[in-house]
Amino acid sequence: MTRTTEPVGIVGWPGLPRGDMLVAMMGLTTCLLPFLRPAGPGNTGIADAGIVLCIVLGLLWAGREHLPIRLPYAAGVGGMMLGGAFAAYISVAPAATGLVLIQDLLLFLWGMTLALGRHNPAIVRAVTVAWCRTAAVYSGVMVLAYLAGINAITGVTALNGVRAPYTFGDPNLAGNYLVVSLFVIAACKHPRSPGVRRIAYVLVLIAIGFTGSNGAMLTLMIGVLLSVVVTAYRRRGAVAGVAVLASAALLGGLIAGFVMPRVDLTSLREQAAGSIPLLRDSVARSGSSSSERATIVSEGANLYLQGDAAGYGPARTKATLEATQAPYVKEAHNDYLATLLERGVIGAIGLLLFGVAMFARCLRLVFGNLPKAYAELVPRPWLLAIIGPVMATAAGFYEVLHFRHLWTWLGLVAALVLAMQDQREETS
């Protein structure tokens, strides 16, 4: 397998350096990922235009250079799409549900296009550098705007209290993007200057705090814990990794068994409610949020038992709850429940296959070594793998499968793992 370390021409336009439109567009599209508001038709964002163009350019490049195209995660995504299409057909769902399947396909093709980075490290470099720099600068701008009270920039409205959705339209989505970005920065060690990188970490952490997202804070803590364990393994061996994991498990057990029973959570929430506005709109509402999610899961389970194994059709949970006169009508806010309800058993099997494929690639990054050209771009790939369990946790209280940054990460992971496979084949 030959791999080019310099940009390769795609359509041969002499007006562009080496005609490499794909690398430039991928970097630009990655920069646009946070800008989802104002939204276009079908909740589209400005980044979607870049995604479509990247897919077209990627196919043109692969065709011209006769590059083999792998379809990472194809079995899982295919199963979820098949389940969704079958459920929509059986339940005679509105034609609008077809838009969800189109979104599925578009995001899958975006990840596939990013996976072409196995043939050209410049693609991985463009995406990782753009992501790290954008997250740092974006966080800095949003933190300053929040402190200055410029709601037109931070997106703060009465709907979310003082929680900042920024340009995402949802504080939880904003918080999730920033948590993922934090681990991308750590994995790529970009910005390269340690001092500047520390500033980037601080800005991103503050920006996460201003979203007031309890889910973001939970996934951040899980990610940090796993990062410490995996880093100990990579640097000092399996014994050190297991020791750190055992220590963390012991500490967690002590907290759960001896500390938490003695803590009055209701009193803490009441104190937070009377505290600063950000705590009022985040910590103080954690009890009601947990109760609401438990109700959603309960109603969703009842809805599934009342139906059949085919599902109700993509994005049809809320409409079906309304039709059955359920006491609490909401979307699932849970990818596992939503997939089972809306795409049936076929979709659930697809989700399982997708999860297996994702975690298998994450394990390759934890235990394997990247080729030199890629190791220079992602010096700590195991931290990139940590995003897998972070997003799997987030899927328990958000519907993350249509998050654009999730598929950007999935494409990067696929490119790196494929590059590892190519190196192994070349040396065998």
C-alpha positions as CSV (number, residue, x, y, z in Angstrom):
1,M,0.0,0.0,0.0
2,T,1.5,3.3,-1.0
3,R,0.8,6.4,1.0
4,T,1.5,10.0,0.0
5,T,2.9,12.3,2.6
6,E,2.4,15.4,0.4
7,P,-1.0,16.6,-0.7
8,V,-2.3,14.9,-3.8
9,G,-4.1,16.6,-6.7
10,I,-7.8,16.0,-6.9
11,V,-9.1,17.8,-9.9
12,G,-5.8,19.4,-11.0
13,W,-6.9,23.0,-10.7
14,P,-3.7,25.0,-11.3
15,G,-4.9,28.0,-9.3
16,L,-4.7,26.1,-6.1
17,P,-1.5,24.8,-4.5
18,R,-1.1,21.3,-5.9
19,G,-4.9,21.3,-6.6
20,D,-5.5,19.9,-3.1
21,M,-9.0,21.2,-2.5
22,L,-9.9,18.2,-0.3
23,V,-7.4,18.9,2.5
24,A,-8.4,22.6,2.6
25,M,-12.1,21.9,2.6
26,M,-11.8,19.3,5.4
27,G,-9.9,21.8,7.6
28,L,-12.5,24.5,6.8
29,T,-15.4,22.2,7.5
30,T,-13.9,21.1,10.8
31,C,-13.7,24.8,11.7
32,L,-17.4,25.2,11.0
33,L,-18.6,22.4,13.2
34,P,-19.6,24.6,16.2
35,F,-21.7,26.9,14.1
36,L,-25.1,25.4,14.0
37,R,-27.1,28.6,14.6
38,P,-28.8,30.1,12.7
39,A,-30.1,26.8,11.4
40,G,-31.2,26.2,7.8
41,P,-34.0,23.9,6.5
42,G,-34.2,20.5,8.3
43,N,-31.9,21.9,11.1
44,T,-29.0,22.0,8.7
45,G,-25.9,24.0,9.5
46,I,-23.2,25.8,7.5
47,A,-20.8,22.9,8.0
48,D,-23.2,20.6,6.1
49,A,-22.4,22.3,2.9
50,G,-18.7,21.7,3.5
51,I,-19.4,18.0,4.4
52,V,-21.2,17.5,1.1
53,L,-18.4,19.1,-0.8
54,C,-15.8,17.0,1.0
55,I,-17.6,13.8,0.2
56,V,-17.8,14.7,-3.5
57,L,-14.1,15.8,-3.6
58,G,-13.1,12.7,-1.7
59,L,-14.8,10.4,-4.2
60,L,-13.2,12.2,-7.1
61,W,-9.8,11.9,-5.6
62,A,-10.2,8.2,-4.7
63,G,-11.5,7.5,-8.2
64,R,-8.7,9.4,-9.9
65,E,-5.9,7.7,-7.8
66,H,-7.7,4.3,-7.8
67,L,-7.5,4.2,-4.0
68,P,-9.3,1.4,-2.2
69,I,-12.2,2.7,-0.2
70,R,-13.1,1.1,3.1
71,L,-16.5,1.6,4.7
72,P,-15.8,1.8,8.4
73,Y,-18.8,1.1,10.7
74,A,-20.9,0.1,7.6
75,A,-22.5,-3.0,9.2
76,G,-23.8,-1.1,12.2
77,V,-24.9,2.0,10.2
78,G,-26.5,-0.2,7.6
79,G,-28.4,-2.1,10.3
80,M,-29.7,1.1,11.9
81,M,-30.7,2.6,8.5
82,L,-32.4,-0.7,7.5
83,G,-34.3,-0.8,10.8
84,G,-35.4,2.8,10.4
85,A,-36.5,2.4,6.8
86,F,-38.4,-0.8,7.7
87,A,-40.1,0.8,10.7
88,A,-41.1,3.8,8.7
89,Y,-42.6,1.6,6.0
90,I,-44.5,-0.6,8.4
91,S,-45.8,2.2,10.5
92,V,-46.6,4.4,7.5
93,A,-44.6,7.2,9.0
94,P,-44.6,10.7,7.4
95,A,-42.2,11.3,4.6
96,A,-40.3,13.7,6.8
97,T,-38.8,10.7,8.6
98,G,-36.8,10.1,5.4
99,L,-34.8,13.2,6.3
100,V,-33.4,11.3,9.3
101,L,-32.2,8.5,7.1
102,I,-30.6,11.0,4.7
103,Q,-28.8,12.5,7.7
104,D,-27.6,9.0,8.7
105,L,-26.2,8.4,5.2
106,L,-24.6,11.9,5.0
107,L,-22.8,11.5,8.3
108,F,-21.6,8.0,7.5
109,L,-20.2,9.2,4.1
110,W,-18.5,12.1,6.0
111,G,-16.8,9.6,8.3
112,M,-15.8,7.5,5.3
113,T,-14.3,10.5,3.5
114,L,-12.3,11.3,6.6
115,A,-11.1,7.7,6.7
116,L,-9.3,8.5,3.4
117,G,-6.7,10.1,5.6
118,R,-5.1,6.6,5.7
119,H,-3.7,7.5,2.3
120,N,-2.6,11.0,3.1
121,P,-1.5,12.2,6.5
122,A,-2.2,15.8,5.3
123,I,-5.9,15.1,5.7
124,V,-5.5,14.0,9.4
125,R,-3.2,17.0,10.0
126,A,-5.8,19.5,8.5
127,V,-8.6,18.1,10.6
128,T,-6.8,17.8,13.9
129,V,-5.1,21.2,13.7
130,A,-8.3,22.9,12.6
131,W,-10.2,21.2,15.4
132,C,-7.7,22.0,18.2
133,R,-7.3,25.6,17.1
134,T,-11.0,26.2,16.5
135,A,-11.9,24.8,19.9
136,A,-9.4,26.9,21.7
137,V,-10.2,30.2,19.9
138,Y,-14.0,29.5,20.0
139,S,-13.9,28.9,23.8
140,G,-11.9,32.1,24.3
141,V,-14.3,34.2,22.4
142,M,-17.3,32.6,24.1
143,V,-15.9,33.0,27.6
144,L,-15.2,36.7,27.0
145,A,-18.7,37.2,25.5
146,Y,-20.3,35.4,28.4
147,L,-18.4,37.5,31.0
148,A,-19.3,40.6,29.0
149,G,-23.0,39.6,28.9
150,I,-23.2,39.6,25.1
151,N,-26.1,37.2,24.7
152,A,-26.3,37.6,21.0
153,I,-23.0,35.7,20.8
154,T,-23.4,33.3,23.7
155,G,-27.0,32.4,22.8
156,V,-28.2,32.9,26.5
157,T,-32.0,33.2,26.6
158,A,-34.7,32.9,29.3
159,L,-35.4,29.4,28.0
160,N,-32.1,28.0,29.4
161,G,-31.7,30.5,32.2
162,V,-28.0,31.6,32.3
163,R,-26.7,28.4,30.7
164,A,-24.9,29.2,27.4
165,P,-25.7,27.2,24.3
166,Y,-23.3,29.3,22.3
167,T,-23.8,28.8,18.5
168,F,-25.1,25.2,19.0
169,G,-28.6,26.1,20.1
170,D,-28.4,23.6,23.0
171,P,-26.2,23.9,26.1
172,N,-25.8,20.1,26.3
173,L,-24.7,19.8,22.7
174,A,-22.2,22.7,23.3
175,G,-20.9,21.1,26.4
176,N,-20.4,17.7,24.6
177,Y,-18.5,19.3,21.7
178,L,-16.2,21.0,24.1
179,V,-15.5,17.9,26.2
180,V,-14.7,16.0,23.1
181,S,-12.5,18.9,21.9
182,L,-10.6,18.8,25.2
183,F,-9.5,15.2,24.6
184,V,-8.7,15.9,20.9
185,I,-6.4,18.8,22.1
186,A,-4.7,16.4,24.6
187,A,-4.3,13.6,22.1
188,C,-2.8,15.8,19.4
189,K,-0.8,18.0,21.9
190,H,-1.8,21.0,19.8
191,P,-1.1,23.9,20.2
192,R,2.4,22.6,20.3
193,S,3.6,25.1,22.9
194,P,2.9,23.6,26.4
195,G,2.1,27.0,27.8
196,V,-0.4,27.9,25.1
197,R,-1.9,24.4,25.3
198,R,-2.5,24.9,29.1
199,I,-4.3,28.2,28.3
200,A,-6.4,26.3,25.7
201,Y,-7.3,23.7,28.4
202,V,-8.4,26.4,30.8
203,L,-10.5,28.2,28.2
204,V,-12.3,25.1,27.1
205,L,-12.9,24.0,30.7
206,I,-14.4,27.4,31.6
207,A,-16.5,27.3,28.4
208,I,-17.8,23.9,29.5
209,G,-18.7,25.3,32.9
210,F,-20.7,28.2,31.4
211,T,-22.9,25.7,29.5
212,G,-24.2,24.4,32.9
213,S,-24.4,20.9,31.4
214,N,-24.4,18.3,34.1
215,G,-24.0,15.6,31.4
216,A,-20.9,17.3,30.1
217,M,-19.4,17.4,33.6
218,L,-20.1,13.7,34.2
219,T,-18.6,12.7,30.9
220,L,-15.6,14.9,31.5
221,M,-14.9,13.2,34.9
222,I,-15.3,9.8,33.3
223,G,-12.9,10.8,30.5
224,V,-10.3,12.2,32.9
225,L,-10.4,9.0,35.0
226,L,-10.0,6.8,32.0
227,S,-7.2,9.0,30.7
228,V,-5.2,8.6,33.9
229,V,-5.7,4.8,33.8
230,V,-4.7,4.4,30.1
231,T,-1.8,6.9,30.3
232,A,-0.4,4.9,33.3
233,Y,-0.7,1.7,31.2
234,R,1.0,3.3,28.2
235,R,3.9,4.8,30.2
236,R,4.5,2.3,32.9
237,G,2.9,-0.9,31.8
238,A,-0.1,-3.1,32.6
239,V,0.7,-3.4,36.3
240,A,0.6,0.4,36.8
241,G,-2.6,0.7,34.7
242,V,-4.4,-2.0,36.8
243,A,-3.1,-0.4,40.0
244,V,-4.5,3.0,39.1
245,L,-7.8,1.4,38.0
246,A,-8.1,-0.5,41.2
247,S,-7.3,2.6,43.3
248,A,-10.0,4.5,41.5
249,A,-12.5,1.7,41.9
250,L,-11.7,1.5,45.6
251,L,-12.0,5.2,46.0
252,G,-15.3,5.2,44.1
253,G,-16.6,2.4,46.3
254,L,-15.7,4.2,49.5
255,I,-17.4,7.4,48.3
256,A,-20.5,5.4,47.2
257,G,-20.7,3.3,50.3
258,F,-19.7,5.7,53.1
259,V,-19.8,9.3,51.8
260,M,-22.9,9.5,49.6
261,P,-25.3,8.0,52.1
262,R,-24.3,10.7,54.5
263,V,-24.8,13.5,52.0
264,D,-28.1,15.3,51.8
265,L,-28.5,15.8,48.1
266,T,-31.8,17.6,48.4
267,S,-30.2,20.1,50.8
268,L,-27.3,20.6,48.4
269,R,-29.7,21.3,45.5
270,E,-31.7,23.7,47.6
271,Q,-28.5,25.6,48.5
272,A,-27.5,25.7,44.8
273,A,-30.9,27.0,43.9
274,G,-30.3,30.0,46.2
275,S,-26.8,30.4,45.0
276,I,-25.3,32.0,41.9
277,P,-27.5,31.7,38.8
278,L,-25.3,29.2,37.0
279,L,-25.5,26.7,39.9
280,R,-29.2,27.4,40.1
281,D,-29.7,26.4,36.5
282,S,-27.4,23.4,36.6
283,V,-26.7,21.7,39.9
284,A,-30.1,22.7,41.4
285,R,-32.0,21.2,38.6
286,S,-30.1,17.8,38.6
287,G,-32.8,16.2,40.7
288,S,-35.7,17.2,38.4
289,S,-33.6,16.3,35.3
290,S,-32.9,12.8,36.7
291,S,-36.6,12.3,37.5
292,E,-37.6,13.5,34.0
293,R,-35.2,11.1,32.3
294,A,-36.5,8.2,34.5
295,T,-40.0,9.0,33.4
296,I,-39.0,9.1,29.8
297,V,-37.3,5.7,30.1
298,S,-40.3,4.3,31.8
299,E,-42.8,5.6,29.2
300,G,-40.5,4.5,26.4
301,A,-40.3,1.0,27.8
302,N,-44.1,0.8,28.1
303,L,-44.4,2.1,24.5
304,Y,-42.0,-0.6,23.2
305,L,-44.0,-3.3,25.0
306,Q,-47.2,-2.0,23.6
307,G,-45.8,-2.1,20.0
308,D,-43.9,-4.7,18.1
309,A,-40.3,-5.4,17.2
310,A,-40.4,-3.3,14.0
311,G,-40.3,0.1,15.7
312,Y,-42.3,3.3,15.1
313,G,-40.0,5.0,12.6
314,P,-37.1,7.5,12.9
315,A,-37.8,10.6,15.1
316,R,-41.3,9.3,15.9
317,T,-41.0,8.8,19.7
318,K,-42.6,12.1,20.7
319,A,-45.4,11.9,18.1
320,T,-46.2,8.3,19.1
321,L,-46.3,9.3,22.8
322,E,-48.8,12.1,21.9
323,A,-50.9,9.7,19.9
324,T,-51.1,7.3,22.9
325,Q,-51.9,10.2,25.2
326,A,-48.9,9.5,27.4
327,P,-48.7,11.7,30.5
328,Y,-45.2,13.0,29.7
329,V,-44.5,13.7,26.0
330,K,-40.8,14.1,25.1
331,E,-38.2,12.8,22.7
332,A,-36.2,9.8,24.0
333,H,-33.0,11.8,24.8
334,N,-31.3,8.4,24.9
335,D,-29.8,6.8,21.8
336,Y,-30.2,3.3,23.2
337,L,-33.9,3.7,23.9
338,A,-34.6,5.8,20.8
339,T,-33.0,3.2,18.5
340,L,-35.0,0.4,20.0
341,L,-38.3,2.4,19.8
342,E,-37.9,4.0,16.5
343,R,-35.8,1.4,14.5
344,G,-36.9,-1.8,16.2
345,V,-34.8,-4.9,16.8
346,I,-33.1,-4.6,13.4
347,G,-31.9,-1.1,14.4
348,A,-30.9,-2.2,17.9
349,I,-28.7,-5.0,16.4
350,G,-27.2,-2.4,14.1
351,L,-26.4,-0.1,17.0
352,L,-24.8,-3.1,18.8
353,L,-22.6,-3.8,15.7
354,F,-21.8,-0.1,15.5
355,G,-20.7,0.0,19.1
356,V,-18.5,-3.1,18.7
357,A,-16.8,-1.6,15.7
358,M,-16.2,1.7,17.5
359,F,-14.7,0.1,20.6
360,A,-12.6,-2.3,18.6
361,R,-11.0,0.6,16.9
362,C,-10.6,2.4,20.2
363,L,-8.8,-0.6,21.6
364,R,-6.4,-0.6,18.7
365,L,-5.4,3.0,19.5
366,V,-4.9,2.1,23.2
367,F,-2.7,-0.9,22.6
368,G,-1.2,-0.2,19.2
369,N,1.4,2.2,17.7
370,L,0.7,4.6,14.9
371,P,3.0,4.9,11.8
372,K,5.6,7.7,12.3
373,A,3.8,10.2,10.0
374,Y,0.6,9.9,12.0
375,A,2.3,9.6,15.4
376,E,3.7,13.1,14.8
377,L,0.2,14.4,14.3
378,V,-1.5,12.4,17.2
379,P,1.3,11.8,19.7
380,R,-1.1,10.3,22.3
381,P,-3.7,8.3,20.3
382,W,-5.0,6.6,23.4
383,L,-6.5,9.8,24.6
384,L,-8.4,10.0,21.3
385,A,-9.8,6.5,22.1
386,I,-11.1,7.8,25.5
387,I,-13.7,9.7,23.5
388,G,-15.4,6.4,22.7
389,P,-16.6,5.7,26.3
390,V,-17.3,9.4,26.8
391,M,-19.7,9.4,23.9
392,A,-21.2,6.0,24.9
393,T,-22.0,7.5,28.3
394,A,-23.4,10.7,26.7
395,A,-25.7,8.5,24.5
396,G,-27.5,7.5,27.7
397,F,-28.9,11.0,28.1
398,Y,-28.5,12.6,24.7
399,E,-29.2,11.4,21.2
400,V,-25.6,11.7,19.9
401,L,-25.7,9.7,16.7
402,H,-26.4,12.8,14.7
403,F,-23.7,14.9,16.3
404,R,-21.4,16.1,13.5
405,H,-18.4,16.1,15.8
406,L,-19.0,12.5,16.7
407,W,-18.6,11.5,13.1
408,T,-15.6,13.7,12.6
409,W,-14.0,11.8,15.5
410,L,-15.1,8.4,14.1
411,G,-13.6,9.2,10.7
412,L,-10.3,10.2,12.3
413,V,-10.2,7.0,14.4
414,A,-10.9,5.0,11.3
415,A,-8.1,6.7,9.3
416,L,-5.6,6.1,12.1
417,V,-6.5,2.4,12.6
418,L,-6.4,1.8,8.8
419,A,-3.0,3.4,8.6
420,M,-1.9,1.0,11.4
421,Q,-3.2,-1.9,9.4
422,D,-1.4,-0.7,6.2
423,Q,1.8,-0.5,8.1
424,R,1.5,-4.0,9.5
425,E,0.8,-5.3,6.0
426,E,3.8,-3.5,4.5
427,T,6.1,-4.9,7.1
428,S,4.8,-8.5,7.1
